[in-house]
Amino acid sequence: MKRLISIGLAAVLVIGVALAVIFGRGGTEGTQLTTVRGVIGSEKLAFFSDQRVKDAFAKHGLDVQVDPAGSRQMATQTDLSKYDFAFPSSSPAADRIQHDHANSHTYAPFSSPMAVATFAPIVDLLTKAGVVHKGAGDYDVLDIAKYMQLTANGTRWDQLPGNTSYPVRKNVLITTTDPRDSNSAAMYLAIATYVANGDNVVNTPDQEAAVLPKVTPLFTNQGYTQNSTDAPFEDYLSAGIGRNPMVLVYEAQYADRIVRNDGSIKPDMRLVYLSPTVYSKHTLVALKSPGDQIGQLLTSDPELASLAATFGFRTQDPKYFTQAVSQHKLPLPTDLVDTVDPPSFETLERLLDAVGKQYGS
């Protein structure tokens, strides 16, 4: 009899464990988690993959499953019918998605300014060339107007005066993603066209025609470009200065690696801000009702906001980002002044299409 009781208890325990797995830890006890599917910009994949984030959603009965995609690719090529939400990395891409999906709603829970991941010798070279200077918070700033003067002249690294640290026979260029697919390249185009247009947002066809010859070589002269922001950043982390001395990134990507403290950010690596820069507003488009839940939680839940800040995202309530900077001693300014807005959705699309046609495919 005792043996039968023991067997019975063991069976109950096994069933209990199985139910715990099925219903998910952190969810409402006895309630199966609701699966919500989304497509996101690849720079947010680490955030959504983190167990703490998964647990925070599970507390609300949600199991969030995501697929990464380039933001413009998401807006123009991805079949969104199987997703509850789309979460590109900027408001123009989100505008395109919302425009194509009636009754959708948008949420902008966090943002990230564009910056350049580079190396100490490159910062020194460009400082001597007058292209990089110190910002008010003692952070490095790359002057886009002066940088574009260098690129317009076809300046090579080995032509910079006194260059003994990186005497390479290739043009001074920031490595970006493919503007036909990726939001980060679109944000870079927004910055470059603003400067080329006399420090004004491009908003007429005549202005578009005038700036395109000045900004298109910033992309086409790079050669092959990848379609997701994570790819060139990973190359930067693994391949070092030789392959890509300057890579366009979201500030959050760099900050996330510092917080991880996994050794991927080496002592000679530097983050340089752009002057002017653009805040890329990570904007969630709720395509179906479950997507609205995700947008509302990311916007209002303190735990998720705090977690987003630890991944380097600047939250709607700035206190979370400020706390993350202080707690993890991040070498990041809490305020950036020299920022501009991107062009309208329609203008940016025309500019991107025009640049894309110069790739010859």
C-alpha positions in Angstrom: 0.0 0.0 0.0 2.8 2.4 0.9 4.4 1.7 -2.4 1.2 2.4 -4.3 0.9 5.7 -2.4 4.5 6.6 -3.3 3.9 5.8 -6.9 0.7 7.9 -6.9 2.5 10.9 -5.3 5.3 10.6 -7.9 2.7 10.6 -10.7 1.1 13.7 -9.3 4.5 15.4 -9.1 5.3 14.5 -12.7 1.9 15.8 -13.9 2.5 19.0 -11.9 5.8 19.6 -13.5 4.4 19.0 -16.9 1.6 21.5 -16.3 4.1 24.1 -15.1 6.0 23.7 -18.3 2.8 23.8 -20.4 1.4 26.8 -18.7 4.7 28.7 -18.4 6.4 30.1 -15.4 5.4 33.6 -14.4 2.0 33.4 -16.0 -1.3 33.5 -14.1 -1.5 30.2 -12.2 -3.7 27.7 -14.0 -3.9 29.9 -17.1 -2.2 29.0 -20.4 0.0 31.8 -21.8 -1.3 33.5 -24.9 1.2 33.5 -27.8 1.7 36.8 -29.4 3.7 37.0 -32.6 5.7 40.0 -33.8 8.3 41.0 -36.4 11.0 43.4 -35.0 14.1 45.3 -36.0 17.1 43.0 -35.4 18.6 45.5 -32.9 15.7 44.6 -30.5 16.2 40.8 -30.7 18.5 40.7 -27.6 15.8 42.5 -25.6 12.9 40.2 -26.6 15.1 37.1 -26.2 16.2 38.0 -22.6 14.6 35.7 -20.0 13.8 38.6 -17.7 11.7 40.2 -20.5 10.0 36.9 -21.2 9.1 36.6 -17.5 7.8 40.1 -17.4 5.4 39.4 -20.3 4.5 36.0 -18.8 3.3 37.8 -15.6 0.6 39.3 -17.9 -0.2 35.9 -19.4 1.8 36.5 -22.7 4.4 34.5 -24.5 5.9 36.9 -27.1 7.5 35.2 -30.1 9.4 37.4 -32.5 11.2 37.3 -35.9 13.9 39.8 -36.9 13.8 41.8 -40.2 15.2 45.0 -41.6 12.8 47.8 -40.8 12.2 49.0 -44.4 12.1 45.4 -45.6 9.4 44.9 -42.9 7.4 47.8 -44.2 7.7 46.9 -47.9 8.3 43.2 -48.4 7.3 41.2 -45.3 4.0 39.3 -45.2 2.6 40.8 -42.0 -0.6 38.8 -42.0 0.8 36.2 -39.6 1.9 38.7 -37.0 0.1 40.5 -34.2 2.5 43.5 -34.3 5.4 44.9 -36.3 8.1 46.8 -34.4 10.4 48.7 -36.8 13.1 51.0 -35.6 11.7 54.3 -36.7 8.5 56.3 -37.1 8.7 56.6 -41.0 8.8 52.8 -41.4 6.0 52.5 -38.9 4.0 55.1 -40.8 4.4 53.0 -44.0 3.1 49.9 -42.2 0.2 51.8 -40.5 -0.7 53.3 -43.8 -1.1 49.9 -45.4 -3.0 48.4 -42.5 -6.4 49.9 -41.6 -7.3 50.0 -37.9 -3.8 49.5 -36.7 -2.4 51.5 -33.7 1.1 52.8 -32.9 3.1 53.0 -29.7 6.6 54.5 -29.3 8.0 53.1 -26.1 11.6 53.9 -26.6 14.2 55.5 -28.9 17.8 55.4 -29.7 20.0 58.1 -31.4 22.2 57.1 -34.3 26.0 57.0 -33.6 29.2 55.6 -35.0 31.1 52.6 -33.5 34.8 53.2 -34.1 38.3 52.9 -32.6 40.6 55.2 -30.6 43.1 55.6 -33.5 40.3 56.7 -35.9 39.0 59.2 -33.3 42.5 60.6 -33.0 42.9 60.9 -36.8 39.6 62.5 -37.4 40.1 64.9 -34.4 43.4 66.1 -36.0 41.5 66.5 -39.3 39.0 68.7 -37.6 36.1 66.3 -38.2 35.7 65.0 -34.6 35.4 67.2 -31.5 34.3 66.9 -27.9 30.7 67.5 -27.0 29.5 69.4 -24.0 29.4 66.2 -21.9 32.9 65.2 -22.9 31.8 62.7 -25.5 33.1 62.5 -29.0 31.1 64.1 -31.8 31.6 63.6 -35.6 30.7 66.8 -37.6 28.6 65.5 -40.5 29.2 68.6 -42.7 33.0 68.3 -42.4 32.8 64.5 -42.9 30.9 65.0 -46.1 33.5 67.4 -47.3 36.1 64.6 -46.9 33.9 62.1 -48.7 33.1 64.6 -51.5 36.8 64.9 -52.2 37.3 61.2 -52.2 39.7 61.4 -49.3 41.5 58.1 -48.4 42.6 57.2 -44.9 46.3 57.3 -46.0 45.8 60.9 -47.2 45.0 62.2 -43.8 47.9 64.4 -42.5 50.2 62.6 -40.1 48.4 59.2 -40.4 50.7 56.5 -39.2 48.1 54.5 -37.2 45.8 53.6 -40.0 47.5 54.2 -43.4 45.0 52.3 -45.5 44.4 52.9 -49.2 40.6 53.1 -49.0 38.1 56.0 -48.8 37.0 57.5 -45.5 33.5 56.2 -45.3 31.1 55.1 -42.6 29.8 51.6 -43.1 26.0 51.4 -43.1 23.4 48.8 -44.0 21.6 48.7 -47.3 19.2 51.7 -47.5 16.8 49.6 -49.6 16.1 47.4 -46.6 17.3 48.8 -43.3 16.1 51.7 -41.1 19.5 52.6 -39.7 20.7 53.5 -43.3 17.5 55.4 -43.8 18.2 57.5 -40.7 21.7 58.1 -41.9 20.2 59.3 -45.2 17.9 61.6 -43.2 20.9 63.2 -41.5 23.0 63.5 -44.6 20.2 65.1 -46.7 19.5 67.6 -43.8 23.1 68.8 -44.0 23.2 68.7 -47.8 20.1 70.9 -47.8 21.7 73.7 -45.8 20.7 72.3 -42.4 17.0 72.0 -43.3 14.7 69.0 -43.6 14.2 68.1 -47.2 10.5 68.6 -48.1 10.2 69.4 -51.8 11.0 67.5 -55.0 13.5 70.2 -56.0 15.4 69.8 -52.8 15.4 66.0 -53.2 16.9 66.4 -56.7 19.6 68.8 -55.4 20.8 66.7 -52.4 20.8 63.2 -54.1 24.1 63.6 -56.0 25.7 64.7 -52.7 24.5 61.9 -50.5 24.2 58.9 -52.9 28.0 58.2 -52.9 27.9 57.8 -49.1 26.1 54.5 -49.8 27.1 53.3 -53.3 30.9 53.9 -52.7 30.8 51.4 -49.8 30.4 48.4 -52.1 28.4 45.5 -50.6 26.1 46.4 -47.7 24.1 44.2 -45.4 20.4 44.5 -44.8 20.2 44.3 -41.0 21.9 46.6 -38.5 23.2 43.7 -36.3 25.4 42.3 -39.1 27.9 45.2 -39.6 27.9 45.7 -35.8 28.9 42.1 -35.2 31.6 42.5 -37.9 32.9 45.5 -36.0 33.0 43.6 -32.7 34.7 40.5 -34.2 36.9 41.8 -37.1 38.4 44.9 -35.5 39.6 48.1 -37.2 40.9 46.4 -40.3 37.6 45.6 -42.0 35.3 48.5 -41.0 36.9 51.3 -39.1 33.6 53.2 -38.7 30.2 51.5 -38.4 26.8 53.2 -38.2 24.9 51.8 -35.1 22.1 52.6 -32.8 23.4 53.9 -29.5 21.5 51.1 -27.8 23.5 48.4 -29.5 26.8 49.7 -28.1 25.3 50.3 -24.6 23.8 46.8 -24.5 27.3 45.3 -25.0 28.8 47.4 -22.2 26.1 46.3 -19.8 26.6 42.7 -20.8 30.2 43.0 -19.8 31.0 40.0 -22.0 34.3 41.4 -23.3 33.0 42.2 -26.8 33.7 46.0 -26.3 37.5 46.2 -26.3 39.5 48.9 -24.6 40.3 50.7 -27.9 36.7 50.8 -29.1 34.8 54.1 -29.0 31.2 55.4 -29.6 31.1 58.7 -31.5 27.9 60.7 -31.8 26.8 62.5 -35.0 26.3 66.2 -35.3 23.5 66.4 -36.1 21.9 63.1 -35.3 18.5 61.6 -35.4 16.6 59.9 -32.7 15.3 56.6 -34.2 11.9 56.2 -32.5 11.3 52.5 -32.2 7.6 52.4 -33.1 5.3 49.4 -32.5 2.4 49.0 -34.9 -0.3 46.8 -33.4 -1.9 44.9 -36.3 -4.2 42.9 -34.1 -5.6 43.1 -30.6 -2.8 41.1 -28.9 -0.3 43.5 -30.4 -2.1 46.3 -28.6 -1.3 44.6 -25.3 2.4 44.5 -26.2 2.4 48.2 -27.1 0.6 49.2 -24.0 2.9 47.1 -21.7 6.1 48.4 -23.3 4.8 51.9 -22.9 3.5 51.8 -19.4 5.0 48.8 -17.5 7.8 50.0 -15.1 9.6 46.6 -15.1 9.7 46.5 -18.9 10.8 50.1 -19.2 13.6 49.5 -16.7 14.7 46.4 -18.7 14.6 48.3 -21.9 16.9 50.9 -20.4 19.4 48.3 -19.4 19.6 47.4 -23.1 20.5 51.0 -23.9 17.1 52.2 -25.1 16.0 55.7 -24.1 12.6 55.3 -22.6 9.6 57.6 -22.7 10.2 58.4 -19.0 13.9 59.4 -19.0 14.4 58.3 -15.4 14.9 54.7 -16.4 17.7 55.5 -18.9 19.3 57.9 -16.4 19.2 55.2 -13.8 20.8 52.6 -16.2 23.6 55.1 -17.1 24.4 55.7 -13.5 24.1 52.0 -12.3 26.2 50.6 -15.1 28.5 53.6 -15.4 27.8 53.9 -19.1 29.9 56.5 -21.0 26.8 58.0 -22.6 25.3 61.5 -22.4 21.8 61.5 -20.9 20.9 64.5 -23.1 21.7 65.2 -26.8 20.9 68.6 -28.1 22.0 68.6 -31.8 19.2 66.4 -33.1 16.9 66.7 -36.2 13.8 65.1 -37.4 13.7 62.8 -40.5 11.8 63.9 -43.6 8.2 62.8 -44.0 7.4 59.3 -44.9 6.7 60.1 -48.5 9.9 62.2 -49.0 12.1 59.6 -47.3 10.6 56.8 -49.4 11.4 58.8 -52.6 14.9 59.5 -51.5 15.5 55.8 -50.5 14.1 54.6 -53.9 16.3 57.1 -55.8 19.5 55.9 -53.9 18.5 52.3 -54.3 18.3 52.6 -58.1 21.9 53.7 -58.2 22.9 50.2 -57.0 22.1 48.9 -60.4 19.7 46.2 -59.2 
